[in-house]
């Protein structure tokens, strides 16, 4: 944190007014369900985007990242334009635009950012940038906005300004998660429940396996799946797939003529049911039984939604074969990360098996670390 404040001082020639942090997230269960107004269950990671920020009154927005090789990006707050191709700077700039569009007086700012959230790993590095910017500007300009409202504005920045049609999960997780818990989020009414998630107390660990692979499908494939889900809902006569109960799923699938849309609908409805199952298992203290639900979810993401890839499948198959309780890809897919639920005593064997499997197909070693449920966005100085 001190390094970020010091770098701000070197860049801009004066002290920042404060330093804020917002975490990345990993999603335990419930993928591609949030934009269908369904259920998700993320947890915040200890990895954060950190921002040193100060106000400006002259309409100038200056942003800089310690993680990008480039100069300070200078923009005019009143000239910010959606879909303008501003690169990484579109994320903090989009937040300023969204705040101003919502009627909040944000004349400008100087911002310096640094992040430990791995990029391209499906761990919401962009949402962390948006949320930390939103929180800092909320505090500095004394805006009457709750933390959940900041998450909604951050999502609008990514949807309308950056042009990525993401749901609300990533920004809400970064803003609202609490230490030691997973967040059960109902994406329809945005109600939140913090569910205790103390794996070490049960002799368990949740590993994140970053494949370090990012296939160039990304946003276009995400948008296509969102459009397919919306088409399925229209054909079934429901506003969103959230309204389709799992008990009606077999009949509903027969009403859909397009096989691709059938797969999307089957995944979303079944993954909503999986979130409910995991919630019940956690409440009952039967955490080990969550493992097979994760693996089942991966099969659905792989076969019905078709957002996995060979590297993610390799992680899941290898981890389960080496004794893990369960595993699945997490995030948008086409690369990025998987999660693995494993006995504490089996971490070494599973980790070794994963590294050997990647070496066996001439892939760079995956990055492995423990997912520790951490705090959401906050001011740190």
Secondary structure by P-SEA (a helix, b strand, c coil): caaaaaaaaaaccccccbbbbbbbbbbccccccccccbbbbbbbccbbbbbbbbbbcccbbbbbbccccccbbbbbccccccccccccaaaaaaaaaaaaaaccccccbbbbbbbcccccccccaaaaaaaaaaaaaaaaacccccaaaaaaaaaaaaaccccccccccaaaaaccccccbbbbcccccbbbbbbbbbcccccbbbbbbcccccccccaaaaaaaaaaaaaaaaaacccccccccccaaaaaaaacccaaaaaaaaaaaaaaaaaaaaaaaaaacccccaaaaaaaaaaaaacccccccaaaaaaaaaaaaaccccccccccccccbbbbbbcccaaaaaaaaaaaaaaaacccbbbbbbbcccccccccc
